[in-house]
Amino acid sequence: MPHDTPLISTIVGGLVLAFILGALANRLRLPPLVGYLIAGVLVGPHTPGYVADQNLAPELAEIGVILLMFGVGLHFSLKDLLSVRGIAVPGAIVQIGFATLLGWGLGALMGWPTGGSLVFGLALSVASTVVLLKALQERRLVETDRGKIAVGWLIVEDLAMVLALVLIPAAASIGGGEHATVEPLSAAVSRLLGLDLGIGGIIVMTLIKVALFVGLMLVFGRRIIPWTMHRIAHTGSRELFRLGVLAIALGVAFGASKMFGVSLALGAFFAGMVLAESELSHRAAQESLPLRDAFAVLFFVSVGMLFDPNILVDKPLPLLATIFIIVIGKSIAAFLIVLLFRKPVGTALTISASLGQIGEFSFILATLGVALGLLPEEGRDLILAGAIISIILNPLLFYVCDRLRPMLERGKREEPATELTAETAPEPADEPVAEEDDVHPTALQGHAILVGYGRVGSIVGQNLKSSGTPFLVIEDSDKRIGELRDQGVEAISGNAVSRAVLDLANIGGARSLVIAIPNAFEACRIAEQGREINPSILIVARAHSDAEVEELKEYGADTVIMGEREIAMGMVDRLAQVHHDSVRYEDEAETATIAAKEAPSPDKE
């Protein structure tokens, strides 16, 4: 058996080091993505020690790109995009144009060719899907109005970059240099007609092929792919279902690349988007997630391998200018664009902080630009360094925006007060109220606090309401918050992990705390804080395993209900009714119903 195993050593070295540094980054409250990139730097050729295989790493990274884009397609929601299209589409286009212009200007100042400068600008204009979604999820903003705008904005950026990935190789083929690629269909048409189609003709031919691919996916793919997945699901084999998801993602991407000349990323994106229309999309996302995450990590590691740390010393001023464009230029542009659409200051700050970084698409564009001979390697190093530093700075950017928000909102409220008229008074007063998360503390005392209003929480809440128990709900979904308030139930929008949110719920004066969310890590933190603030409060939580039960009790929960155990006890109780001549379940339910109907009404009494 051969002992020279470059594939295994590259995967093992990349994953192990990425795990160690990713865990360290997470410990330091930084995105694990930072650790993955630094792991790539350490196993790259520009640092001493072990060097991973430079030929295998890009191919592993390509699999990561395919699965990453497949995941983006699975979460692509045309409905959500249409709901915020009025601001997300024009806003993203203007912001991309502005950031690209700034990047092009910096590239021109450094003497780069126009094509390389444009690729550089495009790479600086698009935010990281991974970083943006993680930031919104941590702050419980995904389902809020501003979160939907941010996600819609991101989708438009992703679509623009997918189109750029198709057009850049076509445009690069015009130069005919040693790195140029020849577009086959355009070359065939040129020979047939005896004409030089030029850049316009090549772009048109490329768009025709893309349109043909998209048309086939929308007409046939949206029928065949979901039908195939349903047939596989009916076999009852989880292994075959998982394999089918991966086969569709990789097969469609590879086939689209070979048959239509489009990028692997575009093929994977449309495969995911078509599958997203099926009710099996959620299960497909879950089954493919482990492999997607693993290869996505290898993708970031392989990108880090390309980074030359010497750029920090050799080109400090261009690096500072790059970071300024990413963190400051993009954020200010997004902030002003959102305000121009008459959205609240809080929304503008959230969007600007979300977009103040770059990530995976920037890496893809940088690698493609260098491979085509458009972008100098110095530009790729600036993009990689800018990405790493902007991702590290992103939590700080959110913190700064959170600090600025009260001051800016106070300024907007004071502004109309100097000249109050019947026409101008209502609008400034109404808009901040719609954006505020109702941060007024509750007046309840001796009440119950219900954290989460999903399938479990809603049942608990309905019981508390019917029994007349005073209670309030802490929920992070704007939709559920609205429904609760329509029902006359007091609700606080936010994450109960936050001490400020628990204070708003007056946990110090509450009698009980019901933690109905399924996330055990957050539940433990909530229980710990609840017990610390109010030692005498009754804490009831839910769990999915014996380990979670023990952990929640260690953190202060008095009673922990494990769903599987309660289901089993219900089954045992039902079996006892049949096998031990107990009262039949249907008879018992019917008797209870009749008794309820015959009971005197409280109003009559």
C-alpha positions as CSV (number, residue, x, y, z in Angstrom):
1,M,0.0,0.0,0.0
2,P,1.5,3.4,-1.0
3,H,2.4,5.7,1.8
4,D,2.6,8.8,-0.3
5,T,-1.0,10.1,0.0
6,P,-1.2,13.8,-0.9
7,L,-5.0,13.8,-1.1
8,I,-5.4,12.3,2.4
9,S,-2.7,14.5,3.9
10,T,-4.2,17.7,2.3
11,I,-7.7,16.9,3.6
12,V,-6.5,15.8,7.0
13,G,-4.1,18.7,7.4
14,G,-6.6,21.3,6.2
15,L,-9.5,20.0,8.3
16,V,-7.6,19.4,11.5
17,L,-5.9,22.8,11.5
18,A,-9.1,24.5,10.4
19,F,-10.9,22.9,13.3
20,I,-8.3,24.0,15.9
21,L,-8.1,27.6,14.6
22,G,-11.9,27.8,13.9
23,A,-12.5,26.8,17.5
24,L,-10.0,29.4,18.7
25,A,-11.7,32.1,16.6
26,N,-15.1,31.1,17.9
27,R,-13.7,31.3,21.5
28,L,-12.5,34.8,20.7
29,R,-16.1,35.7,19.4
30,L,-14.9,35.8,15.8
31,P,-16.4,34.0,12.9
32,P,-14.8,30.5,12.5
33,L,-14.3,31.5,8.8
34,V,-11.3,33.6,10.1
35,G,-9.7,30.5,11.6
36,Y,-10.3,28.5,8.3
37,L,-8.5,31.2,6.3
38,I,-5.6,31.4,8.7
39,A,-5.3,27.6,8.6
40,G,-4.9,27.9,4.9
41,V,-2.2,30.5,5.3
42,L,-0.3,28.2,7.6
43,V,-0.4,25.2,5.3
44,G,0.3,27.4,2.2
45,P,3.7,27.8,0.5
46,H,4.3,31.3,1.9
47,T,4.8,30.1,5.5
48,P,7.3,27.6,7.0
49,G,6.3,24.0,7.9
50,Y,3.9,21.6,6.3
51,V,2.7,22.6,2.8
52,A,-0.5,21.1,1.4
53,D,-0.7,19.9,-2.2
54,Q,-1.1,22.9,-4.4
55,N,-2.7,21.0,-7.3
56,L,-5.3,19.1,-5.2
57,A,-6.4,22.0,-3.1
58,P,-8.1,23.9,-5.9
59,E,-10.1,20.9,-7.0
60,L,-11.2,20.3,-3.5
61,A,-12.1,24.0,-3.3
62,E,-14.2,23.6,-6.5
63,I,-16.3,20.9,-4.8
64,G,-16.7,23.4,-1.9
65,V,-17.9,26.1,-4.3
66,I,-20.4,23.7,-6.0
67,L,-21.9,22.6,-2.7
68,L,-21.8,26.2,-1.3
69,M,-23.7,27.5,-4.3
70,F,-26.1,24.6,-4.2
71,G,-26.9,25.6,-0.6
72,V,-27.4,29.2,-1.7
73,G,-29.9,27.9,-4.3
74,L,-31.7,25.8,-1.7
75,H,-32.3,28.9,0.4
76,F,-33.2,31.1,-2.5
77,S,-36.8,32.3,-2.0
78,L,-38.3,34.2,-5.0
79,K,-41.2,35.1,-2.7
80,D,-39.0,36.8,-0.1
81,L,-37.1,38.6,-2.8
82,L,-40.2,39.9,-4.5
83,S,-41.5,41.2,-1.1
84,V,-38.4,43.5,-0.8
85,R,-37.6,44.0,-4.5
86,G,-38.4,47.7,-4.4
87,I,-35.3,48.4,-2.3
88,A,-33.2,45.2,-2.6
89,V,-32.8,45.2,-6.4
90,P,-32.0,48.8,-7.1
91,G,-30.1,49.2,-3.8
92,A,-27.9,46.2,-4.5
93,I,-27.2,47.3,-8.1
94,V,-26.3,50.8,-7.1
95,Q,-24.1,49.6,-4.2
96,I,-22.3,47.1,-6.5
97,G,-21.8,49.8,-9.1
98,F,-20.4,52.3,-6.5
99,A,-18.0,49.7,-4.9
100,T,-16.9,48.5,-8.3
101,L,-16.1,52.1,-9.3
102,L,-14.1,52.6,-6.1
103,G,-12.2,49.4,-6.7
104,W,-11.6,50.2,-10.4
105,G,-10.2,53.6,-9.3
106,L,-7.8,52.0,-6.9
107,G,-6.7,49.5,-9.5
108,A,-6.2,52.3,-12.0
109,L,-4.0,54.3,-9.6
110,M,-1.9,51.2,-9.1
111,G,-1.4,50.8,-12.9
112,W,-3.5,47.7,-13.4
113,P,-5.3,47.1,-16.7
114,T,-9.0,48.0,-17.0
115,G,-10.2,44.4,-16.9
116,G,-8.2,43.6,-13.8
117,S,-9.4,46.8,-12.1
118,L,-13.0,45.9,-12.8
119,V,-12.6,42.4,-11.5
120,F,-11.0,43.9,-8.4
121,G,-13.9,46.3,-7.9
122,L,-16.5,43.5,-8.4
123,A,-14.7,41.4,-5.8
124,L,-14.9,44.2,-3.3
125,S,-18.6,44.9,-4.0
126,V,-20.1,41.6,-2.8
127,A,-20.6,40.5,0.8
128,S,-20.1,37.0,2.2
129,T,-23.2,34.9,2.4
130,V,-21.8,32.9,5.3
131,V,-20.8,35.9,7.3
132,L,-24.0,37.9,6.7
133,L,-26.4,35.2,7.5
134,K,-24.4,34.2,10.6
135,A,-24.5,37.8,11.8
136,L,-28.2,38.1,11.3
137,Q,-28.9,34.8,12.9
138,E,-26.9,35.7,16.0
139,R,-28.9,38.9,16.4
140,R,-32.3,37.2,15.6
141,L,-32.8,39.5,12.6
142,V,-33.4,37.0,9.8
143,E,-37.2,37.1,10.0
144,T,-37.4,40.9,10.7
145,D,-38.1,43.4,8.0
146,R,-34.6,44.7,8.0
147,G,-33.3,41.1,8.0
148,K,-35.4,40.3,4.9
149,I,-34.1,43.4,3.1
150,A,-30.5,42.3,3.9
151,V,-31.1,38.8,2.7
152,G,-32.9,40.1,-0.5
153,W,-30.0,42.4,-1.1
154,L,-27.6,39.5,-0.7
155,I,-29.6,37.4,-3.2
156,V,-29.4,40.2,-5.8
157,E,-25.6,40.5,-5.2
158,D,-25.2,36.7,-5.5
159,L,-27.2,36.7,-8.8
160,A,-25.1,39.6,-10.1
161,M,-21.9,37.7,-9.3
162,V,-23.2,34.5,-10.8
163,L,-23.7,36.5,-14.1
164,A,-20.3,38.0,-13.7
165,L,-18.7,34.5,-13.4
166,V,-20.2,33.7,-16.8
167,L,-19.3,37.0,-18.6
168,I,-15.8,37.5,-17.3
169,P,-14.3,34.4,-19.1
170,A,-16.1,35.5,-22.3
171,A,-14.7,39.0,-22.0
172,A,-11.2,37.7,-21.3
173,S,-11.2,35.6,-24.5
174,I,-11.2,38.8,-26.5
175,G,-7.6,39.5,-25.7
176,G,-6.4,36.2,-27.1
177,G,-3.4,36.1,-24.7
178,E,-1.9,33.0,-23.2
179,H,-4.5,32.9,-20.4
180,A,-7.4,33.6,-22.7
181,T,-10.1,31.1,-23.3
182,V,-12.0,30.5,-26.5
183,E,-15.7,30.4,-26.3
184,P,-16.6,27.4,-28.5
185,L,-20.0,28.6,-29.8
186,S,-18.7,32.0,-30.7
187,A,-15.7,30.5,-32.4
188,A,-18.0,28.2,-34.5
189,V,-20.3,31.1,-35.5
190,S,-17.3,33.2,-36.4
191,R,-15.9,30.5,-38.7
192,L,-19.3,29.9,-40.2
193,L,-20.0,33.6,-40.9
194,G,-16.4,34.6,-41.5
195,L,-16.8,37.5,-39.1
196,D,-15.1,38.6,-35.9
197,L,-18.0,38.8,-33.5
198,G,-16.1,40.9,-31.0
199,I,-16.9,41.3,-27.3
200,G,-20.5,42.1,-28.0
201,G,-21.0,38.9,-30.0
202,I,-19.2,36.7,-27.5
203,I,-21.3,38.1,-24.7
204,V,-24.5,37.6,-26.7
205,M,-23.5,34.0,-27.4
206,T,-22.7,33.3,-23.8
207,L,-26.0,34.8,-22.7
208,I,-27.8,32.6,-25.2
209,K,-26.2,29.5,-23.8
210,V,-27.0,30.6,-20.3
211,A,-30.6,31.4,-21.3
212,L,-30.9,27.9,-22.8
213,F,-29.6,26.3,-19.7
214,V,-31.9,28.3,-17.4
215,G,-34.8,27.6,-19.7
216,L,-34.1,23.8,-19.6
217,M,-33.8,24.0,-15.8
218,L,-37.0,25.9,-15.3
219,V,-39.1,23.9,-17.8
220,F,-37.7,20.4,-17.3
221,G,-35.5,20.6,-14.2
222,R,-38.2,21.9,-11.9
223,R,-40.3,18.8,-12.8
224,I,-37.6,16.1,-13.1
225,I,-35.5,16.9,-10.1
226,P,-38.3,17.2,-7.5
227,W,-40.0,14.1,-9.0
228,T,-36.7,12.2,-8.7
229,M,-36.2,13.2,-5.1
230,H,-39.8,12.2,-4.2
231,R,-39.2,8.8,-5.7
232,I,-36.0,8.4,-3.7
233,A,-37.7,9.6,-0.6
234,H,-40.4,6.9,-1.0
235,T,-37.8,4.2,-0.8
236,G,-37.4,5.0,2.8
237,S,-33.6,4.9,2.5
238,R,-31.9,7.9,4.1
239,E,-28.6,6.9,2.5
240,L,-30.0,6.9,-1.0
241,F,-31.7,10.3,-0.4
242,R,-28.5,11.9,0.8
243,L,-26.6,10.4,-2.2
244,G,-29.4,11.6,-4.5
245,V,-29.0,15.2,-3.2
246,L,-25.2,15.2,-3.8
247,A,-25.6,13.5,-7.2
248,I,-28.0,16.2,-8.3
249,A,-25.8,19.0,-7.0
250,L,-22.6,17.7,-8.5
251,G,-24.1,16.2,-11.6
252,V,-26.1,19.2,-12.7
253,A,-23.1,21.5,-12.0
254,F,-20.7,19.3,-14.0
255,G,-23.1,18.7,-16.8
256,A,-24.0,22.4,-17.2
257,S,-20.3,23.2,-17.3
258,K,-19.5,20.6,-20.0
259,M,-22.7,21.0,-22.2
260,F,-23.4,24.7,-21.9
261,G,-20.0,26.2,-20.9
262,V,-21.4,27.9,-17.8
263,S,-19.7,27.9,-14.5
264,L,-19.9,25.1,-12.0
265,A,-21.3,27.6,-9.5
266,L,-24.1,28.6,-11.8
267,G,-25.1,25.0,-12.4
268,A,-25.1,24.2,-8.7
269,F,-27.1,27.3,-7.9
270,F,-29.9,26.5,-10.3
271,A,-29.9,22.8,-9.1
272,G,-30.5,24.1,-5.6
273,M,-33.1,26.7,-6.6
274,V,-35.1,24.1,-8.6
275,L,-35.0,21.7,-5.7
276,A,-36.0,24.5,-3.3
277,E,-39.5,24.5,-4.8
278,S,-40.0,20.9,-3.5
279,E,-41.4,20.3,0.0
280,L,-38.3,18.0,0.4
281,S,-36.0,21.0,0.1
282,H,-35.6,21.4,3.9
283,R,-34.7,17.8,4.2
284,A,-32.3,18.0,1.3
285,A,-30.6,21.0,2.9
286,Q,-30.2,19.1,6.2
287,E,-28.8,15.9,4.5
288,S,-26.3,17.8,2.4
289,L,-25.2,20.2,5.2
290,P,-22.4,18.1,6.8
291,L,-20.7,17.6,3.4
292,R,-21.3,21.2,2.4
293,D,-19.8,22.5,5.6
294,A,-16.7,20.1,5.3
295,F,-15.9,21.1,1.7
296,A,-16.7,24.7,2.3
297,V,-14.1,24.6,5.0
298,L,-11.6,23.1,2.5
299,F,-12.6,25.9,0.1
300,F,-11.6,28.6,2.6
301,V,-8.5,26.7,3.5
302,S,-7.4,26.5,-0.1
303,V,-8.1,30.2,-0.5
304,G,-6.0,31.0,2.5
305,M,-3.2,28.9,0.9
306,L,-3.0,31.5,-1.9
307,F,-2.5,34.4,0.5
308,D,0.9,35.9,0.8
309,P,1.3,37.6,4.3
310,N,4.1,39.7,2.9
311,I,1.4,41.9,1.4
312,L,0.9,43.4,4.8
313,V,4.4,44.7,4.8
314,D,5.0,45.3,1.1
315,K,1.7,47.1,0.3
316,P,0.3,48.7,3.5
317,L,-1.3,51.7,1.8
318,P,-3.1,49.8,-0.9
319,L,-4.3,47.4,1.8
320,L,-5.6,50.2,3.9
321,A,-7.4,51.6,0.8
322,T,-8.9,48.2,0.1
323,I,-10.2,47.8,3.7
324,F,-11.6,51.4,3.5
325,I,-13.6,50.5,0.4
326,I,-14.9,47.3,1.9
327,V,-15.7,48.5,5.5
328,I,-16.4,52.2,5.1
329,G,-17.2,52.9,1.4
330,K,-19.7,50.1,0.9
331,S,-21.3,50.6,4.3
332,I,-21.8,54.4,3.8
333,A,-23.2,53.8,0.3
334,A,-25.6,51.1,1.6
335,F,-26.6,53.4,4.5
336,L,-27.4,56.4,2.2
337,I,-29.2,54.2,-0.3
338,V,-31.5,52.7,2.3
339,L,-32.3,56.2,3.7
340,L,-33.1,57.4,0.2
341,F,-35.8,54.7,0.1
342,R,-37.3,56.3,3.3
343,K,-36.5,53.4,5.5
344,P,-35.8,53.8,9.2
345,V,-32.3,54.5,10.5
346,G,-32.2,51.1,12.3
347,T,-32.7,49.4,9.0
348,A,-30.1,51.4,7.2
349,L,-27.5,50.7,9.9
350,T,-28.3,46.9,9.9
351,I,-27.9,46.8,6.1
352,S,-24.7,48.8,6.1
353,A,-23.1,46.7,8.9
354,S,-24.2,43.5,7.2
355,L,-22.5,44.4,3.9
356,G,-19.2,45.7,5.4
357,Q,-17.2,42.6,4.5
358,I,-16.4,40.3,1.6
359,G,-16.2,36.6,1.3
360,E,-16.6,33.5,-0.9
361,F,-17.7,35.2,-4.1
362,S,-14.8,37.6,-3.8
363,F,-12.4,34.7,-3.5
364,I,-13.9,33.0,-6.6
365,L,-13.7,36.2,-8.6
366,A,-10.1,36.8,-7.5
367,T,-9.0,33.3,-8.4
368,L,-10.8,33.5,-11.8
369,G,-9.3,36.9,-12.5
370,V,-5.7,35.6,-11.9
371,A,-6.3,32.4,-13.8
372,L,-7.5,34.4,-16.9
373,G,-4.5,36.8,-16.7
374,L,-6.8,39.8,-15.9
375,L,-5.9,40.5,-12.3
376,P,-2.4,40.6,-11.0
377,E,-1.5,38.3,-8.1
378,E,-1.0,41.4,-6.0
379,G,-4.7,42.2,-6.5
380,R,-5.7,38.7,-5.3
381,D,-3.6,39.1,-2.2
382,L,-5.2,42.5,-1.4
383,I,-8.6,40.9,-1.8
384,L,-7.7,38.0,0.5
385,A,-6.2,40.3,3.1
386,G,-9.2,42.6,2.9
387,A,-11.6,39.7,3.3
388,I,-9.8,38.4,6.4
389,I,-9.5,41.8,8.1
390,S,-13.1,42.9,7.2
391,I,-14.6,39.7,8.6
392,I,-12.6,40.2,11.8
393,L,-13.9,43.8,12.0
394,N,-17.5,43.0,11.1
395,P,-18.7,42.3,14.7
396,L,-17.1,45.6,15.7
397,L,-18.9,47.3,12.9
398,F,-22.2,45.9,14.2
399,Y,-21.3,47.2,17.7
400,V,-20.5,50.7,16.4
401,C,-23.9,50.7,14.5
402,D,-25.7,49.7,17.6
403,R,-24.1,52.5,19.5
404,L,-24.9,55.0,16.7
405,R,-28.5,54.0,16.3
406,P,-30.0,55.8,19.4
407,M,-28.1,59.0,18.5
408,L,-29.2,59.0,14.9
409,E,-32.8,58.1,15.7
410,R,-32.9,60.8,18.3
411,G,-31.6,63.3,15.8
412,K,-34.3,62.3,13.3
413,R,-37.0,62.7,15.9
414,E,-35.8,66.1,16.9
415,E,-35.5,67.4,13.4
416,P,-39.2,67.6,12.6
417,A,-39.9,69.1,16.0
418,T,-38.6,72.5,14.9
419,E,-41.1,72.8,12.1
420,L,-44.1,70.7,12.9
421,T,-46.9,70.8,10.4
422,A,-50.0,68.8,9.7
423,E,-48.3,67.3,6.6
424,T,-44.9,66.4,8.1
425,A,-45.8,65.4,11.6
426,P,-47.3,62.0,11.1
427,E,-44.6,60.4,9.0
428,P,-41.6,60.9,11.2
429,A,-43.5,59.8,14.2
430,D,-44.9,56.7,12.6
431,E,-41.8,55.4,11.0
432,P,-39.5,54.8,14.0
433,V,-42.4,53.2,15.9
434,A,-42.6,50.6,13.1
435,E,-38.9,49.8,13.4
436,E,-38.6,49.9,17.1
437,D,-38.8,46.5,18.9
438,D,-41.1,47.8,21.6
439,V,-38.4,48.1,24.2
440,H,-40.8,49.2,27.0
441,P,-40.6,47.0,30.1
442,T,-43.6,45.1,31.2
443,A,-45.8,46.1,34.0
444,L,-46.7,42.5,34.9
445,Q,-45.9,41.0,38.4
446,G,-46.1,37.4,39.5
447,H,-46.4,36.4,35.9
448,A,-45.1,33.6,33.7
449,I,-42.5,34.2,31.0
450,L,-42.8,32.0,27.9
451,V,-39.6,31.9,25.7
452,G,-40.5,30.8,22.2
453,Y,-43.9,30.5,20.5
454,G,-43.4,27.7,18.1
455,R,-45.2,24.3,18.1
456,V,-44.5,23.7,21.8
457,G,-44.7,27.3,23.0
458,S,-48.0,28.0,21.3
459,I,-49.6,25.1,23.1
460,V,-48.3,26.3,26.5
461,G,-49.3,29.8,25.7
462,Q,-52.9,28.8,24.8
463,N,-53.2,26.9,28.0
464,L,-51.9,29.9,30.1
465,K,-54.3,32.2,28.3
466,S,-57.3,29.9,28.8
467,S,-56.5,29.4,32.5
468,G,-56.2,33.2,33.0
469,T,-52.6,33.1,34.1
470,P,-50.8,36.4,33.4
471,F,-48.0,35.8,31.0
472,L,-45.9,37.4,28.3
473,V,-43.9,35.9,25.4
474,I,-40.3,36.5,24.3
475,E,-40.1,35.8,20.6
476,D,-37.7,36.7,17.8
477,S,-40.0,36.3,14.8
478,D,-41.7,39.5,13.7
479,K,-44.6,37.5,12.2
480,R,-45.4,35.7,15.5
481,I,-45.0,38.9,17.5
482,G,-47.6,40.5,15.3
483,E,-50.0,37.6,15.6
484,L,-49.6,37.6,19.4
485,R,-50.3,41.3,19.7
486,D,-53.4,40.9,17.5
487,Q,-54.6,38.3,20.0
488,G,-54.0,40.7,22.9
489,V,-51.0,38.8,24.2
490,E,-48.1,40.9,25.5
491,A,-44.9,40.0,23.5
492,I,-41.3,41.2,23.6
493,S,-39.3,41.0,20.4
494,G,-35.7,39.7,20.9
495,N,-33.4,36.9,22.1
496,A,-34.0,35.8,25.7
497,V,-30.2,35.1,25.9
498,S,-29.8,38.8,26.2
499,R,-29.9,40.1,29.8
500,A,-31.6,43.3,28.6
501,V,-34.5,41.3,27.1
502,L,-35.0,39.4,30.3
503,D,-35.0,42.7,32.2
504,L,-37.7,44.0,29.9
505,A,-39.8,40.9,30.8
506,N,-39.3,41.7,34.5
507,I,-37.9,38.3,35.3
508,G,-37.1,39.5,38.8
509,G,-40.8,39.8,39.5
510,A,-42.0,36.7,37.6
511,R,-43.1,33.4,39.2
512,S,-42.2,31.0,36.4
513,L,-40.0,30.8,33.3
514,V,-40.9,28.4,30.5
515,I,-38.2,27.8,27.9
516,A,-39.9,26.3,24.9
517,I,-37.1,26.8,22.3
518,P,-35.4,23.6,20.9
519,N,-31.9,25.0,21.1
520,A,-30.3,23.5,24.2
521,F,-27.3,25.8,24.2
522,E,-29.4,28.9,24.3
523,A,-31.8,27.3,26.8
524,C,-29.0,26.6,29.2
525,R,-27.8,30.2,29.0
526,I,-31.4,31.5,29.6
527,A,-31.9,29.2,32.5
528,E,-28.6,30.2,34.1
529,Q,-29.4,33.9,33.8
530,G,-33.0,33.4,35.0
531,R,-31.8,31.6,38.1
532,E,-29.1,34.2,38.8
533,I,-31.6,37.1,38.6
534,N,-34.5,35.4,40.4
535,P,-33.4,32.4,42.6
536,S,-36.9,31.5,43.6
537,I,-38.4,31.4,40.0
538,L,-39.7,28.1,38.7
539,I,-37.9,27.2,35.4
540,V,-39.4,24.6,33.0
541,A,-37.5,23.7,29.9
542,R,-37.6,21.1,27.0
543,A,-34.9,18.7,25.9
544,H,-34.2,16.1,23.2
545,S,-31.8,13.8,25.1
546,D,-30.9,12.7,28.5
547,A,-27.6,14.7,28.2
548,E,-29.6,17.8,27.6
549,V,-31.9,17.1,30.5
550,E,-28.9,16.8,32.9
551,E,-27.2,19.9,31.4
552,L,-30.3,22.1,31.7
553,K,-30.8,21.0,35.4
554,E,-27.2,21.9,36.1
555,Y,-27.8,25.4,34.7
556,G,-30.8,25.9,36.9
557,A,-33.9,24.4,35.4
558,D,-36.3,22.8,37.9
559,T,-38.3,20.6,35.5
560,V,-37.1,19.4,32.1
561,I,-39.5,17.7,29.7
562,M,-38.0,15.3,27.1
563,G,-40.3,15.0,24.1
564,E,-39.4,11.5,23.2
565,R,-40.0,10.2,26.7
566,E,-43.4,11.9,26.9
567,I,-44.4,10.4,23.5
568,A,-43.3,6.9,24.7
569,M,-45.3,7.3,28.0
570,G,-48.4,8.4,25.9
571,M,-48.0,5.2,23.8
572,V,-47.6,3.0,26.9
573,D,-50.7,4.6,28.5
574,R,-52.7,3.9,25.3
575,L,-51.5,0.3,25.2
576,A,-52.5,-0.2,28.9
577,Q,-56.0,0.9,28.1
578,V,-56.3,-1.8,25.5
579,H,-54.4,-4.7,27.1
580,H,-55.4,-4.2,30.7
581,D,-59.1,-3.5,30.2
582,S,-58.7,0.2,31.1
583,V,-61.2,2.8,29.9
584,R,-60.9,3.1,26.2
585,Y,-59.2,6.3,25.0
586,E,-62.1,7.2,22.7
587,D,-64.7,6.6,25.5
588,E,-62.6,8.6,28.0
589,A,-62.4,11.5,25.5
590,E,-66.1,11.3,24.7
591,T,-67.0,11.3,28.4
592,A,-64.8,14.3,29.0
593,T,-66.4,16.2,26.1
594,I,-69.9,15.5,27.4
595,A,-69.0,16.5,30.9
596,A,-67.5,19.8,29.6
597,K,-70.7,20.5,27.6
598,E,-73.0,19.8,30.7
599,A,-70.9,21.8,33.1
600,P,-72.6,25.1,34.1
601,S,-71.2,28.2,32.4
602,P,-69.2,30.6,34.6
603,D,-71.3,33.4,33.2
604,K,-74.5,31.6,34.4
605,E,-73.1,31.1,37.8
